[in-house]
């Protein structure tokens, strides 16, 4: 799959670049640093906790599997 590196805009290929979608470990680390320094932020909450509790909104909440006694059970 062809893509552009989000940091330096170099062409990247998922079959060739181990750090895909980044072109190199350097660009991958720069992106991580941008998140850590809050240069990138999520502008608003994806969902409101109160809406989830009340069953409002378009958020899908999946129940956890309560049968944790047999995690390798073939039925799960």
Secondary structure as a PSIPRED ss2 file (coil, helix, strand):
# PSIPRED VFORMAT (PSIPRED V4.0)

   1 X C   1.000  0.000  0.000
   2 X E   0.000  0.000  1.000
   3 X E   0.000  0.000  1.000
   4 X E   0.000  0.000  1.000
   5 X C   1.000  0.000  0.000
   6 X C   1.000  0.000  0.000
   7 X C   1.000  0.000  0.000
   8 X C   1.000  0.000  0.000
   9 X C   1.000  0.000  0.000
  10 X C   1.000  0.000  0.000
  11 X E   0.000  0.000  1.000
  12 X E   0.000  0.000  1.000
  13 X E   0.000  0.000  1.000
  14 X C   1.000  0.000  0.000
  15 X C   1.000  0.000  0.000
  16 X C   1.000  0.000  0.000
  17 X C   1.000  0.000  0.000
  18 X C   1.000  0.000  0.000
  19 X C   1.000  0.000  0.000
  20 X C   1.000  0.000  0.000
  21 X C   1.000  0.000  0.000
  22 X C   1.000  0.000  0.000
  23 X C   1.000  0.000  0.000
  24 X C   1.000  0.000  0.000
  25 X H   0.000  1.000  0.000
  26 X H   0.000  1.000  0.000
  27 X H   0.000  1.000  0.000
  28 X H   0.000  1.000  0.000
  29 X H   0.000  1.000  0.000
  30 X H   0.000  1.000  0.000
  31 X H   0.000  1.000  0.000
  32 X H   0.000  1.000  0.000
  33 X H   0.000  1.000  0.000
  34 X H   0.000  1.000  0.000
  35 X H   0.000  1.000  0.000
  36 X H   0.000  1.000  0.000
  37 X C   1.000  0.000  0.000
  38 X C   1.000  0.000  0.000
  39 X C   1.000  0.000  0.000
  40 X C   1.000  0.000  0.000
  41 X C   1.000  0.000  0.000
  42 X C   1.000  0.000  0.000
  43 X C   1.000  0.000  0.000
  44 X C   1.000  0.000  0.000
  45 X C   1.000  0.000  0.000
  46 X C   1.000  0.000  0.000
  47 X C   1.000  0.000  0.000
  48 X C   1.000  0.000  0.000
  49 X H   0.000  1.000  0.000
  50 X H   0.000  1.000  0.000
  51 X H   0.000  1.000  0.000
  52 X H   0.000  1.000  0.000
  53 X H   0.000  1.000  0.000
  54 X H   0.000  1.000  0.000
  55 X C   1.000  0.000  0.000
  56 X C   1.000  0.000  0.000
  57 X C   1.000  0.000  0.000
  58 X C   1.000  0.000  0.000
  59 X C   1.000  0.000  0.000
  60 X C   1.000  0.000  0.000
  61 X C   1.000  0.000  0.000
  62 X C   1.000  0.000  0.000
  63 X C   1.000  0.000  0.000
  64 X C   1.000  0.000  0.000
  65 X C   1.000  0.000  0.000
  66 X C   1.000  0.000  0.000
  67 X C   1.000  0.000  0.000
  68 X C   1.000  0.000  0.000
  69 X C   1.000  0.000  0.000
  70 X C   1.000  0.000  0.000
  71 X C   1.000  0.000  0.000
  72 X C   1.000  0.000  0.000
  73 X C   1.000  0.000  0.000
  74 X C   1.000  0.000  0.000
  75 X C   1.000  0.000  0.000
  76 X C   1.000  0.000  0.000
